[in-house]
Amino acid sequence: MVRTIASIAVSALGVWICALNASVFWTRHLLHRESPSWTPLLGAGLLAAGMLVAPMRELHRWWWIPFLVDWGSVPGLVYSAVWHVRRKSE
């Protein structure tokens, strides 16, 4: 029961931060307006922790998926790296 409650609480916080990161992406890159910065790795890290703590063992092997989906993780970091490389080459 404790693992279930901990998993839900940590995952809910992770989903909230991932949603905030998605709104930053939407506002900045699709609406072309100023927005606050995204939070790297935190949302996906919390979601991954929630998956690893969950009593359902089937979720444990999928812990890495949030890092691919959350804009504040792999997509955002790759975008930032490409932006910096392109900026230096100009």
C-alpha positions as CSV (number, residue, x, y, z in Angstrom):
1,M,0.0,0.0,0.0
2,V,2.8,2.4,0.8
3,R,4.5,1.7,-2.5
4,T,1.3,2.4,-4.4
5,I,0.7,5.7,-2.6
6,A,4.4,6.8,-3.1
7,S,4.3,5.8,-6.8
8,I,1.1,7.7,-7.4
9,A,2.3,10.8,-5.6
10,V,5.7,10.9,-7.3
11,S,4.3,10.1,-10.7
12,A,1.6,12.8,-10.3
13,L,4.3,15.4,-9.5
14,G,6.3,14.1,-12.5
15,V,3.3,14.4,-14.9
16,W,2.6,18.0,-13.6
17,I,6.2,19.0,-14.4
18,C,6.2,17.3,-17.7
19,A,3.0,19.2,-18.6
20,L,4.7,22.4,-17.6
21,N,7.6,21.5,-19.9
22,A,5.2,20.8,-22.7
23,S,3.5,24.1,-22.2
24,V,7.0,25.8,-22.5
25,F,7.6,24.0,-25.7
26,W,4.2,24.9,-27.1
27,T,4.4,28.6,-26.2
28,R,8.0,29.1,-27.3
29,H,8.3,27.0,-30.4
30,L,4.8,26.9,-31.8
31,L,3.3,30.2,-30.7
32,H,6.6,32.0,-30.9
33,R,6.1,33.9,-27.7
34,E,8.3,34.3,-24.6
35,S,7.9,31.7,-21.9
36,P,9.7,30.6,-18.8
37,S,12.4,28.0,-19.1
38,W,11.8,24.3,-18.9
39,T,13.0,22.1,-16.1
40,P,15.6,19.6,-17.4
41,L,15.2,16.0,-16.3
42,L,13.0,16.6,-13.2
43,G,9.6,15.6,-14.6
44,A,10.9,12.5,-16.4
45,G,13.1,11.6,-13.3
46,L,10.1,11.7,-11.0
47,L,8.0,9.7,-13.5
48,A,10.7,7.1,-13.8
49,A,11.0,6.9,-10.0
50,G,7.3,6.5,-9.7
51,M,7.4,3.6,-12.2
52,L,10.3,1.9,-10.4
53,V,8.6,2.2,-7.0
54,A,5.3,1.0,-8.3
55,P,4.2,-2.5,-7.0
56,M,3.5,-3.6,-10.6
57,R,6.7,-5.1,-11.8
58,E,5.7,-4.8,-15.4
59,L,6.3,-1.0,-15.2
60,H,9.9,-1.4,-13.9
61,R,11.4,-2.2,-17.3
62,W,9.8,0.8,-18.9
63,W,11.4,3.4,-16.6
64,W,13.3,5.1,-19.4
65,I,10.2,6.0,-21.5
66,P,9.5,9.3,-19.7
67,F,12.9,10.5,-20.7
68,L,12.0,10.2,-24.3
69,V,8.6,11.8,-24.0
70,D,9.2,14.7,-21.7
71,W,10.4,17.9,-23.5
72,G,12.6,18.6,-20.5
73,S,14.7,15.5,-21.1
74,V,16.1,14.0,-24.2
75,P,14.1,16.0,-26.7
76,G,14.9,19.3,-25.1
77,L,18.5,18.5,-24.4
78,V,19.1,17.4,-28.0
79,Y,17.4,20.5,-29.3
80,S,19.6,22.7,-27.0
81,A,22.8,20.9,-28.1
82,V,21.9,21.4,-31.8
83,W,21.0,25.0,-31.2
84,H,24.4,25.7,-29.6
85,V,26.3,23.9,-32.3
86,R,24.5,25.8,-35.0
87,R,25.1,29.1,-33.2
88,K,28.8,28.5,-32.9
89,S,29.1,27.7,-36.6
90,E,27.6,31.0,-37.7
